[in-house]
Amino acid sequence: MDSPAVLQWYRANARDLPWRRAGFSAWGTLVSEFMLQQTQVTRVVPILLDWLQRWPTPADLAAVPPAEVLRAWGRLGYPRRALALHRCATAIAEQHGNRVPEDVDELLALPGIGDYTARAIAVFAYGHRHPVVDTNVRRVIARAELGTAQPGAPNARRDLPAMAALLPAGRDEAAMFNAALMEIGAVVCVAAAPRCEACPLERSCRWRAAGRPPGPASARRQAAFAGSDRQWRGRVMAELRASDVPVTDDELARTVPDEALRGRILTGLTSDGLAELGADGWRLPGA
């Protein structure tokens, strides 16, 4: 892969995002990675900046109850991530002196942090030389290096060595290269309509050289959101976030009229630690 061309493109075309600015904290990088999971950048940025103003360190976030964290999380989606972030902040404050660790193994031991997030923090916050592989990177490598339209299923034993083999030798260049391949996958080498003419790998891309052959049709389709349990969960969570007092069963019945569905949603939220039933009704945890 033509890494000089990738780096040159990134320097000229990278989006101006908070976590890419000089002086952005390791804590801010960690929070951004939690928020960016399955969520668009444009939705994350304003909420991220608000969070870091309210809770500039892990200890600041750890000191507030989970209910306040869930209210601030708002409609970012997958609110269990907010609870995981709260637990992670508590662990950092108590076990690491309120400093986000930079060692990958120490990061992996924190609540809510997996293989990708640990390496992303080590690389983007501290400049260490590790491969960082997300969906966008896997797609760029599949096309440019392997000549296939889409990558196979995620496999760390395969994906990490494949990315590691492409990294420039220098730490700064390696960190930038990780970010650059992500950026190319996010804005140029996108899944459905790649803009090959704008790609710095246009001349060396094996997929383009082969005539951009289509990949096998995917049998997996994302379930519709409208009418799904996820949509109803979101409505119940919105009711709980909006209320400073417990929400009664009668009030929730107006939100979710179907009794069986309502029971299933509340059971799921309780199991996930997102709702609690008290003597006066339903509330966010710790409210």
Residue pairs with C-beta under 8 A, 6 or more apart in sequence:
1 144
1 145
1 166
1 201
1 204
2 200
2 201
2 203
2 204
3 166
3 167
3 168
3 173
3 177
5 200
5 201
5 204
6 177
6 180
6 181
6 184
6 200
6 201
7 168
7 173
7 176
7 177
7 180
8 200
9 180
9 184
9 200
10 176
10 179
10 180
10 183
10 184
11 176
13 183
13 187
14 20
14 179
14 180
14 183
15 41
15 183
15 187
17 41
17 45
18 24
18 28
18 32
18 45
18 48
18 49
19 28
19 29
19 32
19 124
20 179
25 52
25 56
25 125
26 99
26 100
26 102
26 121
26 125
26 126
27 52
27 56
27 57
27 58
27 92
27 100
28 48
28 52
29 100
29 120
29 121
29 124
29 125
30 88
30 100
30 117
30 121
30 125
31 48
31 51
31 52
31 85
32 44
32 48
33 117
33 120
33 121
34 81
34 84
34 85
34 88
34 112
34 117
35 44
35 47
35 48
35 76
35 81
36 44
37 78
37 81
38 77
38 78
39 76
39 77
39 78
41 186
43 76
44 76
47 72
47 73
47 74
47 76
50 72
51 61
51 72
54 60
54 72
55 61
55 64
55 89
57 93
57 98
58 88
58 89
58 90
58 92
58 93
58 98
58 100
59 89
59 93
59 98
61 69
61 85
61 86
61 89
62 86
62 89
62 90
62 92
62 93
62 94
65 285
65 286
65 287
66 82
66 83
66 86
66 273
66 284
66 285
66 286
67 283
67 284
67 285
67 286
67 287
68 286
69 82
69 83
69 85
69 86
70 79
70 82
70 83
70 237
70 240
70 241
70 274
70 284
70 285
71 241
71 284
72 82
73 79
73 81
73 82
74 241
75 234
75 238
76 82
77 234
79 237
79 274
80 272
80 273
80 274
81 112
83 272
83 273
83 274
83 285
84 111
84 112
85 112
87 111
87 112
88 110
88 111
88 112
88 113
91 110
91 111
92 98
92 99
92 100
92 101
92 110
96 106
100 107
100 121
100 125
101 107
101 110
102 121
102 122
102 125
102 126
102 128
103 122
104 118
104 119
104 122
104 128
104 130
107 113
107 117
107 118
107 121
107 122
108 114
108 115
108 118
113 121
115 156
116 132
116 133
116 134
119 130
119 131
119 132
119 133
120 132
122 128
122 130
123 129
123 130
123 132
123 174
123 175
123 178
124 132
124 175
124 178
124 179
127 171
127 172
127 175
128 171
128 175
129 167
129 171
129 174
129 175
130 164
131 159
131 160
131 161
131 162
131 163
131 164
131 167
131 178
132 163
132 178
132 182
133 156
133 159
133 160
133 162
133 163
134 182
134 185
135 151
135 154
135 185
136 181
136 182
136 183
136 184
136 185
136 186
136 189
137 159
137 163
137 178
137 181
137 182
137 185
138 151
138 154
138 159
138 185
139 150
139 151
139 185
139 189
139 191
140 181
140 184
140 185
140 189
140 201
141 151
141 159
141 162
141 163
141 166
141 181
142 148
142 149
142 150
142 151
142 152
142 207
143 149
143 189
143 194
143 205
143 206
143 207
143 208
144 189
144 201
144 204
144 205
144 206
144 207
145 162
145 166
145 206
146 206
146 207
147 206
147 207
147 209
147 210
147 213
148 207
148 215
149 207
149 212
149 213
149 214
149 215
150 191
150 215
150 218
163 178
163 181
166 177
166 181
167 174
167 177
167 178
168 174
168 177
184 199
184 200
184 201
188 194
188 195
188 198
188 199
189 195
189 196
189 199
189 201
194 212
196 202
196 205
196 208
196 212
199 205
202 208
207 213
225 231
229 261
229 264
229 265
229 268
232 256
232 261
232 265
233 265
233 268
233 269
235 255
235 256
236 252
236 255
236 256
236 265
236 266
236 269
236 275
237 269
237 274
237 275
239 247
239 251
239 252
239 255
240 247
240 275
240 282
240 283
240 284
240 287
241 284
243 283
245 280
245 281
245 283
246 278
246 280
246 281
246 282
246 283
246 287
247 281
247 282
247 283
248 280
248 281
248 282
249 281
249 282
251 281
252 262
252 266
252 282
253 259
253 262
256 262
256 265
266 275
266 277
266 282
269 275
270 276
270 277
273 285
274 284
274 285
275 282
275 283
275 284
275 285
276 282
276 283
276 284
276 285
276 287
